[in-house]
């Protein structure tokens, strides 16, 4: 098992063991690619959503919120193109009877068989040349690396061209030419590639057949578009302005994998920013930079990168992903898309209702263009956990080194902000005082009381769930009303008065530390 695979396995195990994420319906052996958030998971997820909402809505006078219904009129999905074009290329292996996304088979081949070799050459050169190493120059001049990069580009360009032209025969031909085998059986006996629509459908009431067909929304954006004029008129917003929404979406993924990275039921945090036609590229550049800064506030810059789309969606004139380096490699975390006027124009045409904005400065009405920022809340959760979870060698109480598992999540996002711990469980005077302190602190932030096990084990338990501060009540507390305040990251312990704790911790865990 590689180091990356081992790291990911530990992450998944930690999420289960410490109450962050559970397999859905586990007592019935689970439901594939559906997960439940446990007691600490739901707190972390809510804090991530709060960070996004406050930075997006509260920090911008021209962005407002919305909570649209999951069920929408089926014509919505006709206008948006989802009924006709929301497909993934599917292929089956005849020997293993396993189903795969054809494009992902090719992309994984490029990553593992081509780009992995290029990266290996680059890392060897980096070690050889040290501080003088110029990676970009090396990639542009080293024949072997240039060959790998060119091969990668050739394969991906052909794949994207075939998908754009809906030439599924060529997608299969590419898989066969590259001699891609089934990861399960090693067989190269493939079926033809065919399209698979990703939307779940259900029935409205007692109406049978197509007339009563409804869809579980595959994205949250359309609820914003059909409410564009409702929101604009009631909030008296002027272009440019945005509408933000956090909500569930559903996709019947062909292959859902990598834990909560790709699920069939997931949560999105999306903002649609409405602009004048012709100004979309200016705002596209603005949100590209703004969203990267938002991620860099809690993730190291070296774990984030831009990835421009070679194949654009039918509605876009520009698109990129902000990618995060997960334990399984760089993958999409957030998408920035210039959607032109496709959505509003399509809904206007199919509904027969004008979805236009009167621009008093220009003295004319027009269908606005849209720049979208769309981030998966579950992927953000996974990125936060992957970045924060680590094993660390620290000194024990007796001065010897030991290894602790610690979740160094940003204090503002931490599920529990502070834990109150009596030094000993069997001393009523200590537990009574600790309860008194806990009952006071719980009004200021999410606080936890814990008296089970030795104090050292309790510290380790709080480290594992990411609690930034622990307050220990000991016998000195009964004499002078002071407590020990322990910092998760530095392990520093200081004596402070009980009256100071709430203010000290509140300052450190405030969302303001991320927003300023």
C-alpha positions as CSV (number, residue, x, y, z in Angstrom):
1,X,0.0,0.0,0.0
2,X,1.4,3.4,-1.0
3,X,1.8,6.2,1.5
4,X,-1.1,8.1,-0.1
5,X,-3.4,5.1,0.1
6,X,-2.4,4.5,3.7
7,X,-3.0,8.2,4.6
8,X,-6.5,8.0,3.0
9,X,-7.3,4.8,4.8
10,X,-6.4,6.4,8.1
11,X,-8.5,9.4,7.3
12,X,-11.6,7.3,6.5
13,X,-11.0,5.2,9.7
14,X,-10.6,8.3,11.8
15,X,-13.9,9.8,10.5
16,X,-15.7,6.6,11.6
17,X,-14.0,6.1,14.9
18,X,-14.4,9.7,16.2
19,X,-17.9,10.3,15.0
20,X,-17.4,12.5,11.9
21,X,-18.8,10.4,9.1
22,X,-20.7,7.1,9.1
23,X,-21.8,4.8,6.2
24,X,-25.5,5.3,5.6
25,X,-27.7,2.5,6.8
26,X,-24.7,0.6,8.1
27,X,-26.9,-1.9,10.1
28,X,-28.1,-3.1,6.7
29,X,-24.6,-3.3,5.3
30,X,-24.7,0.3,4.0
31,X,-25.9,2.1,0.9
32,X,-23.2,2.7,-1.6
33,X,-21.9,6.2,-1.9
34,X,-24.3,7.6,0.7
35,X,-23.0,8.8,4.0
36,X,-24.3,10.3,7.3
37,X,-22.5,13.0,9.3
38,X,-21.9,12.1,13.0
39,X,-21.9,14.4,16.0
40,X,-18.6,16.1,15.2
41,X,-19.0,15.9,11.5
42,X,-22.2,17.8,11.5
43,X,-20.6,20.5,13.6
44,X,-17.6,20.8,11.3
45,X,-19.8,20.8,8.2
46,X,-22.1,23.5,9.7
47,X,-19.0,25.6,10.5
48,X,-17.7,25.3,6.9
49,X,-21.1,26.4,5.6
50,X,-21.2,29.3,8.0
51,X,-17.7,30.4,6.9
52,X,-18.8,30.3,3.3
53,X,-22.2,32.1,4.0
54,X,-20.6,34.8,6.1
55,X,-17.8,35.5,3.6
56,X,-20.2,35.3,0.6
57,X,-23.4,37.0,1.8
58,X,-22.6,39.0,5.0
59,X,-19.3,40.4,3.6
60,X,-20.9,41.6,0.3
61,X,-23.7,44.2,0.2
62,X,-24.6,43.0,-3.3
63,X,-25.0,39.3,-2.6
64,X,-28.2,37.9,-1.0
65,X,-29.3,34.4,0.0
66,X,-31.9,32.0,-1.2
67,X,-33.2,28.5,-0.2
68,X,-35.0,27.0,-3.2
69,X,-37.0,23.8,-3.1
70,X,-35.4,20.5,-4.2
71,X,-38.4,19.7,-6.4
72,X,-38.9,21.9,-9.4
73,X,-41.2,21.9,-12.4
74,X,-39.8,19.3,-14.9
75,X,-39.6,22.0,-17.6
76,X,-36.8,23.5,-15.5
77,X,-34.5,20.6,-16.4
78,X,-35.6,20.7,-20.1
79,X,-34.6,24.4,-20.3
80,X,-31.3,23.8,-18.5
81,X,-30.3,21.0,-20.8
82,X,-30.1,18.4,-18.1
83,X,-32.8,16.1,-19.6
84,X,-31.0,15.9,-23.0
85,X,-27.4,16.4,-22.1
86,X,-26.7,15.6,-18.4
87,X,-24.9,12.3,-19.2
88,X,-21.7,10.5,-18.5
89,X,-20.0,8.0,-20.8
90,X,-20.5,4.5,-19.3
91,X,-18.6,1.3,-20.2
92,X,-18.8,-2.2,-18.7
93,X,-16.1,-4.9,-18.4
94,X,-17.6,-8.2,-19.6
95,X,-15.3,-10.4,-17.4
96,X,-15.8,-8.6,-14.0
97,X,-19.3,-7.2,-14.8
98,X,-18.0,-3.9,-13.3
99,X,-19.2,-0.6,-14.6
100,X,-16.9,2.4,-15.2
101,X,-17.0,6.0,-16.5
102,X,-15.1,5.7,-19.8
103,X,-13.5,9.2,-19.5
104,X,-12.2,8.5,-16.0
105,X,-10.5,5.3,-17.2
106,X,-8.6,7.3,-19.7
107,X,-7.8,10.2,-17.3
108,X,-6.5,7.7,-14.7
109,X,-4.4,6.0,-17.3
110,X,-2.8,9.4,-18.1
111,X,-2.3,10.2,-14.4
112,X,-0.8,6.8,-13.4
113,X,1.0,5.7,-16.6
114,X,2.1,9.0,-18.1
115,X,2.1,11.9,-15.7
116,X,3.5,9.8,-12.8
117,X,6.6,9.1,-14.9
118,X,6.9,12.8,-15.7
119,X,6.6,13.8,-12.0
120,X,9.2,11.2,-11.1
121,X,11.7,12.7,-13.5
122,X,11.0,16.2,-12.2
123,X,11.5,15.1,-8.6
124,X,14.8,13.4,-9.4
125,X,15.9,16.7,-11.1
126,X,14.7,18.7,-8.1
127,X,16.9,16.7,-5.7
128,X,19.8,16.9,-8.1
129,X,19.8,20.6,-8.7
130,X,18.4,21.8,-5.3
131,X,17.6,25.4,-4.9
132,X,18.7,26.2,-8.4
133,X,16.0,24.0,-9.9
134,X,13.7,25.7,-12.4
135,X,10.7,23.3,-12.9
136,X,9.1,25.2,-15.8
137,X,12.4,25.4,-17.7
138,X,13.1,21.7,-17.0
139,X,9.7,20.7,-18.4
140,X,10.2,22.8,-21.5
141,X,13.7,21.4,-22.2
142,X,14.1,17.9,-21.0
143,X,13.2,15.5,-23.9
144,X,11.9,12.7,-21.7
145,X,9.6,15.0,-19.7
146,X,8.5,16.8,-22.8
147,X,7.5,13.5,-24.4
148,X,5.4,12.5,-21.4
149,X,3.7,15.9,-21.3
150,X,3.0,15.8,-25.1
151,X,1.6,12.3,-24.8
152,X,-0.7,13.3,-22.0
153,X,-1.9,16.4,-23.9
154,X,-2.5,14.3,-27.1
155,X,-4.6,11.7,-25.2
156,X,-6.7,14.2,-23.3
157,X,-7.3,16.4,-26.3
158,X,-8.6,13.4,-28.3
159,X,-10.8,12.3,-25.4
160,X,-12.3,15.8,-25.0
161,X,-12.9,16.1,-28.7
162,X,-14.6,12.8,-28.9
163,X,-16.8,13.6,-25.9
164,X,-17.7,17.0,-27.3
165,X,-18.6,15.4,-30.7
166,X,-20.4,12.6,-28.8
167,X,-18.2,10.2,-30.7
168,X,-18.5,7.3,-28.2
169,X,-17.0,4.8,-30.7
170,X,-13.7,6.7,-30.7
171,X,-13.7,6.9,-26.8
172,X,-13.8,3.0,-26.8
173,X,-11.2,2.9,-29.6
174,X,-9.0,5.1,-27.4
175,X,-9.4,2.8,-24.4
176,X,-8.5,-0.2,-26.6
177,X,-5.5,1.6,-28.2
178,X,-4.1,2.5,-24.7
179,X,-4.7,-1.2,-23.7
180,X,-6.5,-0.1,-20.5
181,X,-7.5,-3.1,-18.4
182,X,-10.3,-3.5,-15.9
183,X,-8.8,-2.6,-12.4
184,X,-10.8,-5.5,-11.0
185,X,-10.2,-8.4,-13.4
186,X,-7.3,-7.2,-15.6
187,X,-9.5,-8.0,-18.6
188,X,-9.7,-5.8,-21.7
189,X,-13.0,-7.2,-22.8
190,X,-15.1,-4.0,-22.9
191,X,-18.7,-3.3,-24.0
192,X,-19.5,-0.3,-26.2
193,X,-19.5,3.1,-24.6
194,X,-23.0,4.6,-24.0
195,X,-24.5,7.6,-22.4
196,X,-26.0,7.4,-18.9
197,X,-28.3,10.2,-17.6
198,X,-27.4,11.1,-14.0
199,X,-30.7,12.4,-12.8
200,X,-32.9,10.6,-10.2
201,X,-36.6,10.8,-11.0
202,X,-39.7,10.2,-9.0
203,X,-43.5,10.7,-9.4
204,X,-45.7,13.6,-8.3
205,X,-48.6,12.5,-6.1
206,X,-50.8,9.9,-7.8
207,X,-50.1,11.1,-11.4
208,X,-48.7,8.2,-13.3
209,X,-46.3,8.2,-16.3
210,X,-44.4,11.1,-17.9
211,X,-47.1,13.7,-16.8
212,X,-46.2,13.1,-13.2
213,X,-42.4,12.7,-13.5
214,X,-40.3,14.9,-11.2
215,X,-36.5,15.0,-10.8
216,X,-34.4,15.3,-7.7
217,X,-32.3,18.4,-8.6
218,X,-28.8,17.5,-9.9
219,X,-27.6,21.1,-9.0
220,X,-28.8,24.0,-7.0
221,X,-28.1,26.7,-9.6
222,X,-31.5,26.4,-11.4
223,X,-33.4,27.4,-8.3
224,X,-31.5,30.6,-8.4
225,X,-32.1,31.3,-12.1
226,X,-35.9,30.9,-12.0
227,X,-36.0,33.2,-8.9
228,X,-33.8,35.8,-10.5
229,X,-36.5,38.5,-10.9
230,X,-38.2,37.6,-7.6
231,X,-34.9,38.2,-5.7
232,X,-33.9,41.3,-7.7
233,X,-37.2,43.1,-7.3
234,X,-37.7,42.3,-3.6
235,X,-34.2,43.3,-2.6
236,X,-33.9,46.1,-5.1
237,X,-30.5,44.9,-6.2
238,X,-28.6,46.6,-9.1
239,X,-26.4,44.8,-11.6
240,X,-23.8,43.4,-10.7
241,X,-25.3,41.4,-7.8
242,X,-25.2,37.8,-6.7
243,X,-27.6,35.2,-5.2
244,X,-26.1,32.5,-2.9
245,X,-27.5,29.2,-1.9
246,X,-26.5,26.1,0.2
247,X,-28.5,23.0,-0.6
248,X,-28.7,19.3,-1.4
249,X,-28.3,18.0,-4.9
250,X,-28.5,14.4,-6.2
251,X,-26.7,12.6,-9.0
252,X,-26.9,8.9,-9.9
253,X,-23.2,8.5,-10.4
254,X,-22.0,5.6,-12.5
255,X,-19.0,5.1,-10.2
256,X,-19.2,6.8,-6.8
257,X,-16.0,6.4,-4.9
258,X,-13.2,7.9,-2.8
259,X,-15.4,8.2,0.3
260,X,-17.4,11.4,0.5
261,X,-15.5,12.9,-2.5
262,X,-18.1,11.7,-5.0
263,X,-21.5,10.8,-3.6
264,X,-25.1,10.3,-4.9
265,X,-26.5,12.8,-2.3
266,X,-24.4,15.8,-1.6
267,X,-24.5,19.4,-0.6
268,X,-23.4,22.4,-2.7
269,X,-22.5,26.0,-1.9
270,X,-23.2,28.1,-5.0
271,X,-23.3,31.7,-5.9
272,X,-24.6,33.1,-9.2
273,X,-23.3,36.6,-10.0
274,X,-25.3,38.5,-12.5
275,X,-23.4,41.0,-14.7
276,X,-23.7,43.2,-17.8
277,X,-23.1,41.3,-21.1
278,X,-19.5,41.9,-22.1
279,X,-18.3,42.3,-18.5
280,X,-18.3,38.6,-17.7
281,X,-14.6,38.1,-18.2
282,X,-13.7,40.9,-15.8
283,X,-15.9,39.3,-13.1
284,X,-14.7,35.8,-13.9
285,X,-11.1,37.0,-13.2
286,X,-12.3,38.7,-10.0
287,X,-14.0,35.6,-8.6
288,X,-11.2,33.4,-9.6
289,X,-8.8,35.3,-7.4
290,X,-11.3,35.9,-4.6
291,X,-12.2,32.3,-4.2
292,X,-8.6,31.2,-4.2
293,X,-7.9,33.6,-1.3
294,X,-10.9,32.1,0.6
295,X,-9.4,28.6,0.3
296,X,-5.9,29.8,1.2
297,X,-7.2,31.2,4.5
298,X,-7.5,27.6,5.8
299,X,-5.4,25.5,3.4
300,X,-1.7,25.8,2.5
301,X,-1.1,27.5,-0.9
302,X,1.0,24.6,-2.1
303,X,-2.0,22.2,-1.8
304,X,-4.2,24.4,-4.1
305,X,-4.0,25.0,-7.8
306,X,-6.0,26.2,-10.8
307,X,-7.0,23.9,-13.6
308,X,-8.5,25.5,-16.7
309,X,-11.1,23.4,-18.5
310,X,-10.2,22.2,-22.0
311,X,-13.7,20.9,-22.6
312,X,-16.3,23.6,-21.8
313,X,-19.9,22.9,-20.8
314,X,-22.5,23.8,-23.4
315,X,-23.4,27.0,-21.4
316,X,-19.9,28.3,-20.7
317,X,-17.4,30.6,-22.4
318,X,-14.8,30.1,-19.7
319,X,-14.3,27.7,-16.8
320,X,-11.7,26.5,-14.4
321,X,-11.5,24.4,-11.2
322,X,-9.7,25.2,-8.0
323,X,-8.1,21.9,-7.2
324,X,-7.0,20.6,-3.8
325,X,-4.3,17.9,-3.2
326,X,-6.3,15.2,-1.6
327,X,-4.5,11.9,-0.5
328,X,-5.5,10.5,-3.9
329,X,-4.1,13.5,-5.8
330,X,-5.2,16.9,-7.0
331,X,-9.0,17.0,-7.6
332,X,-11.7,19.6,-8.1
333,X,-12.8,21.4,-5.0
334,X,-14.6,24.4,-6.5
335,X,-15.6,25.4,-10.0
336,X,-15.6,29.0,-11.4
337,X,-17.7,29.2,-14.6
338,X,-18.7,32.0,-16.9
339,X,-22.2,30.7,-17.9
340,X,-23.0,33.6,-20.4
341,X,-26.8,34.2,-20.6
342,X,-27.6,30.6,-21.4
343,X,-29.7,29.7,-18.3
344,X,-31.9,32.9,-18.1
345,X,-32.4,32.9,-21.9
346,X,-33.4,29.2,-21.9
347,X,-35.9,29.7,-19.1
348,X,-37.2,32.8,-20.7
349,X,-37.8,31.0,-24.0
350,X,-39.4,27.9,-22.6
351,X,-41.6,29.6,-20.0
352,X,-42.6,32.6,-22.1
353,X,-41.8,34.9,-19.2
354,X,-39.3,37.8,-19.6
355,X,-36.3,37.3,-17.3
356,X,-34.6,40.6,-18.1
357,X,-33.1,43.4,-16.1
358,X,-33.7,47.1,-16.8
359,X,-30.4,48.9,-16.5
360,X,-31.3,52.5,-15.6
361,X,-27.7,53.6,-16.3
362,X,-27.8,52.3,-19.8
363,X,-31.5,52.9,-20.3
364,X,-32.1,49.4,-21.7
365,X,-33.3,46.0,-20.7
366,X,-31.2,42.8,-21.2
367,X,-30.7,39.2,-20.1
368,X,-27.8,39.4,-17.7
369,X,-24.7,37.2,-18.0
370,X,-23.7,35.0,-15.1
371,X,-20.5,34.1,-13.4
372,X,-20.8,31.1,-11.1
373,X,-18.8,29.9,-8.1
374,X,-19.8,26.4,-7.0
375,X,-18.1,24.4,-4.3
376,X,-19.0,21.0,-2.9
377,X,-19.5,21.2,0.8
378,X,-18.7,17.6,1.3
379,X,-15.5,17.9,-0.7
380,X,-14.6,21.0,1.4
381,X,-15.2,18.9,4.5
382,X,-12.9,16.1,3.1
383,X,-10.2,18.6,2.2
384,X,-10.4,20.2,5.7
385,X,-10.0,16.8,7.3
386,X,-7.2,15.7,5.0
387,X,-5.3,18.9,5.6
388,X,-5.7,18.9,9.4
389,X,-5.3,15.3,10.4
390,X,-1.8,14.3,11.4
391,X,0.3,12.2,13.7
392,X,2.7,14.2,15.8
393,X,5.5,13.3,18.2
394,X,5.1,15.2,21.5
395,X,6.5,14.9,25.0
396,X,4.3,13.1,27.6
397,X,3.7,14.3,31.1
398,X,6.8,12.2,32.2
399,X,9.0,13.9,29.6
400,X,9.1,10.9,27.2
401,X,8.2,11.3,23.5
402,X,4.9,9.8,22.3
403,X,2.8,10.0,19.2
404,X,-0.5,11.8,19.2
405,X,-3.2,11.9,16.5
406,X,-4.3,15.5,16.2
407,X,-6.8,17.3,14.0
408,X,-5.3,20.8,13.5
409,X,-8.4,22.3,12.0
410,X,-8.7,26.1,12.1
411,X,-10.2,27.0,15.5
412,X,-13.1,28.9,13.9
413,X,-14.1,25.6,12.1
414,X,-13.4,23.2,15.0
415,X,-16.5,21.1,16.0
416,X,-15.9,21.7,19.7
417,X,-14.2,25.0,20.7
418,X,-13.4,24.2,24.3
419,X,-13.5,21.2,26.6
420,X,-13.9,21.5,30.3
421,X,-12.0,18.7,32.2
422,X,-12.0,18.1,36.0
423,X,-8.6,16.8,37.0
424,X,-10.1,13.8,38.8
425,X,-13.5,12.2,38.4
426,X,-13.9,10.9,41.9
427,X,-13.6,14.3,43.6
428,X,-17.1,15.8,43.9
429,X,-15.7,19.3,44.6
430,X,-13.7,19.3,41.3
431,X,-16.6,17.9,39.2
432,X,-19.1,20.4,40.7
433,X,-16.8,23.3,39.9
434,X,-16.1,22.0,36.4
435,X,-19.8,21.7,35.8
436,X,-20.2,25.3,36.9
437,X,-17.5,26.4,34.5
438,X,-19.0,24.4,31.7
439,X,-22.5,25.7,32.2
440,X,-21.2,29.2,31.9
441,X,-19.0,28.7,28.9
442,X,-21.6,26.8,26.8
443,X,-23.4,30.1,26.2
444,X,-20.4,31.5,24.4
445,X,-19.4,28.7,22.0
446,X,-19.8,24.9,21.5
447,X,-18.3,23.4,24.6
448,X,-17.9,19.8,25.9
449,X,-17.6,18.4,29.4
450,X,-15.5,15.2,29.9
451,X,-14.5,13.5,33.1
452,X,-13.9,9.9,31.9
453,X,-10.4,8.4,32.0
454,X,-7.1,10.0,33.0
455,X,-6.5,13.6,32.1
456,X,-3.8,12.7,29.6
457,X,-6.2,10.4,27.7
458,X,-8.9,13.1,27.7
459,X,-6.4,15.6,26.2
460,X,-5.6,13.1,23.4
461,X,-9.3,12.5,22.7
462,X,-9.9,16.2,22.4
463,X,-6.8,16.5,20.1
464,X,-8.3,13.8,17.8
465,X,-11.6,15.7,17.3
466,X,-9.8,19.0,16.8
467,X,-10.7,20.9,20.0
468,X,-8.4,23.9,20.1
469,X,-8.6,24.6,23.9
470,X,-9.0,22.6,27.0
471,X,-9.8,24.0,30.5
472,X,-8.6,21.9,33.4
473,X,-10.2,22.3,36.9
474,X,-7.8,21.3,39.7
475,X,-7.4,21.8,43.4
476,X,-5.8,25.2,42.9
477,X,-9.0,26.3,41.1
478,X,-10.9,25.8,44.4
479,X,-8.4,28.1,46.1
480,X,-7.8,31.0,43.7
481,X,-10.5,30.5,41.0
482,X,-7.9,30.0,38.2
483,X,-7.8,27.1,35.7
484,X,-5.3,25.7,33.3
485,X,-5.9,26.6,29.6
486,X,-4.2,24.2,27.2
487,X,-3.6,25.1,23.6
488,X,-4.0,22.2,21.1
489,X,-1.3,23.2,18.7
490,X,1.5,24.5,20.9
491,X,0.6,22.3,23.9
492,X,1.2,25.5,26.0
493,X,-0.6,25.5,29.4
494,X,-1.2,28.8,31.2
495,X,-3.1,29.7,34.4
496,X,-5.9,32.1,33.9
497,X,-8.8,33.2,35.9
498,X,-12.2,31.6,35.2
499,X,-13.6,35.0,34.3
500,X,-11.1,35.4,31.5
501,X,-11.7,32.1,29.7
502,X,-14.8,33.0,27.7
503,X,-13.2,36.1,26.2
504,X,-9.9,34.5,25.5
505,X,-11.3,31.5,23.7
506,X,-14.0,33.5,21.9
507,X,-11.4,35.8,20.4
508,X,-9.4,32.8,19.0
509,X,-12.3,30.8,17.7
510,X,-14.2,33.7,16.2
511,X,-15.2,33.5,12.5
512,X,-13.8,37.0,12.3
513,X,-10.3,35.6,12.2
514,X,-11.0,34.1,8.8
515,X,-13.1,37.0,7.4
516,X,-10.8,40.0,8.0
